[in-house]
């Protein structure tokens, strides 16, 4: 319990979007930001447990602040924060893939969205206990190093097949268009030009013999 309290207080001492908002509220209300943070966490937990639209709120928590922090990391000259947030998005994508197949079952559990929100907050938490970095180093990276050669080979083979299929389809379409254009092009018909107005009509009498 003391370890969690120290981590919580260490988080409040750092400079980020959440602590800046808590500092502004502390200056206006006179209430210490640790109490404000504890109250916000309690309200958020109760809403995720009993409120309407918990799924949307949970997804916003897992997406909005990380997207904002990622943009700041891109614009900053420091590259360490780029690695942190890139790791978060890798873990977030894998979690979303797993959730896609299990959401229909797990969403019926009463504390599912509260647990999901706690997991996402754990993944984006600063410091050495960052959940995304821990999961990447212990789960994602070993699996990647073990299977990335086979995955690269399969992707290269599949991309070659897709390009060949696309080239074949393109050739067939061009040939079909050429045949269709040849069928609809009208044949050139040679016509006798009509007599000009004012010219005498041709004589119908047989030619006379010279005497």
LINGIRA-V799751 format. One record per backbone hydrogen bond with DSSP energy under -0.5 kcal/mol. NH is the residue of the N-H (numbers start at 1). CO is the residue of the C=O. Records with the same first field share a line. If there is no record, write none. Layout:
BEGIN
NH: CO  CO
END
This chain:
BEGIN
5: 1
6: 2
7: 3
8: 4
9: 5
10: 6
11: 7
12: 8
13: 9
14: 10  11
16: 14
20: 16
21: 17
22: 18
23: 19
24: 20
25: 21
26: 22
27: 23
28: 24
29: 25
30: 26
35: 32
36: 32
37: 33
38: 34
39: 35
40: 36
41: 37
42: 38
43: 39
44: 40
45: 41
46: 42
47: 43
48: 44
49: 45
50: 46
51: 47
54: 51
57: 53
58: 54
59: 55
60: 56
61: 57
62: 58
63: 59  60
64: 60
65: 60
67: 63
68: 64
69: 65
70: 66
71: 67
72: 68
73: 69
74: 70
75: 71
76: 72
83: 79
84: 80
85: 81
86: 82
87: 83
88: 84
89: 85
90: 86
91: 87
92: 88
93: 89
94: 90
95: 91
96: 92
97: 93
98: 94
99: 95
100: 96
101: 97  98
102: 98
103: 99
105: 102
106: 102
107: 103
108: 105
109: 106
112: 109
115: 111
116: 112
117: 113
118: 114
119: 115
120: 116
121: 117
122: 118
123: 119
124: 120
125: 121
130: 127
131: 122
132: 123
134: 130
135: 131
136: 132
137: 133
138: 134
139: 135
140: 135
141: 136
143: 139
144: 140
145: 141
146: 142
147: 143
148: 144
151: 147
152: 148
153: 149
154: 150
155: 151
156: 152
157: 153
158: 154
159: 155
160: 156
161: 157
162: 158
163: 159
164: 160
165: 161
166: 162
167: 163
168: 164
169: 165
170: 166
171: 167
172: 168
173: 169
174: 170
175: 171
176: 172
177: 173
178: 174
179: 175
180: 176
181: 177
182: 178
183: 179
184: 180
185: 181
189: 187
191: 189
199: 196
END
